[in-house]
Amino acid sequence: MTNAAQAADLVLRELGGGRVTGVALEEENGRAVWKAVLAGGTGTRGAQVDVLSRAVRETAADPEARVVRARFTAPDA
């Protein structure tokens, strides 16, 4: 299983650049996923990390990024 810190690390490695500003555990199509918000020079992006397989998928930026950010803030690298 993947925890929030591991999900943030996977997102940074797979999508490159920026800073993970929030991570939230949610259910997507019956599977547990970490939804992450990634901020960088090109704006805000979203990503999902499957809790079991650790597969990373880029998604549209979450319009409720402030809510996600309030639930978990990743430490600055």
C-alpha positions as CSV (number, residue, x, y, z in Angstrom):
1,M,0.0,0.0,0.0
2,T,1.1,3.6,-0.7
3,N,0.9,6.3,2.0
4,A,0.6,10.0,1.4
5,A,4.3,10.8,1.4
6,Q,5.1,8.0,-1.0
7,A,2.3,9.2,-3.3
8,A,3.7,12.7,-3.3
9,D,7.2,11.3,-4.1
10,L,5.8,9.1,-7.0
11,V,4.0,12.1,-8.5
12,L,7.1,14.3,-8.5
13,R,9.2,11.5,-10.0
14,E,6.7,10.5,-12.7
15,L,5.5,14.0,-13.7
16,G,8.7,15.9,-12.9
17,G,9.1,19.4,-11.6
18,G,7.0,21.5,-9.4
19,R,5.9,21.0,-5.8
20,V,3.1,18.8,-4.4
21,T,0.9,21.1,-2.5
22,G,-1.8,18.6,-1.4
23,V,-2.7,14.9,-1.3
24,A,-6.1,13.4,-0.4
25,L,-7.2,9.7,-0.2
26,E,-10.4,9.2,-2.2
27,E,-12.2,6.4,-4.1
28,E,-12.3,6.4,-7.9
29,N,-14.3,3.7,-9.8
30,G,-14.2,1.4,-6.7
31,R,-10.4,1.8,-6.2
32,A,-8.5,3.7,-3.5
33,V,-6.4,6.5,-5.0
34,W,-4.4,9.4,-3.8
35,K,-5.3,12.6,-5.5
36,A,-2.5,15.1,-5.6
37,V,-2.1,18.7,-6.6
38,L,1.1,19.7,-8.2
39,A,2.1,23.4,-8.5
40,G,4.8,24.7,-10.8
41,G,5.9,27.2,-13.4
42,T,3.2,26.1,-15.8
43,G,0.4,26.4,-13.2
44,T,-1.5,23.7,-11.3
45,R,-1.8,20.1,-12.4
46,G,-3.5,17.1,-10.8
47,A,-2.5,13.5,-10.5
48,Q,-3.8,10.2,-9.2
49,V,-1.8,7.4,-7.6
50,D,-3.4,4.0,-7.3
51,V,-2.9,2.9,-3.6
52,L,-2.2,-0.7,-4.5
53,S,-0.5,-0.7,-7.9
54,R,1.3,2.7,-7.4
55,A,0.4,3.6,-11.0
56,V,0.5,7.4,-11.6
57,R,-1.9,9.2,-13.9
58,E,-2.0,12.9,-14.7
59,T,-5.4,14.5,-14.4
60,A,-7.0,17.9,-14.7
61,A,-6.2,20.2,-11.9
62,D,-8.7,19.8,-9.1
63,P,-10.9,22.9,-8.9
64,E,-11.1,22.3,-5.1
65,A,-7.4,22.4,-4.7
66,R,-7.7,24.6,-1.6
67,V,-9.7,21.9,0.2
68,V,-7.2,19.2,-0.8
69,R,-4.3,21.4,0.4
70,A,-6.0,21.9,3.8
71,R,-6.1,18.1,4.3
72,F,-2.4,17.4,3.8
73,T,0.5,19.7,3.1
74,A,3.7,18.1,1.9
75,P,7.0,19.4,3.4
76,D,9.1,21.6,1.3
77,A,12.0,19.7,-0.3
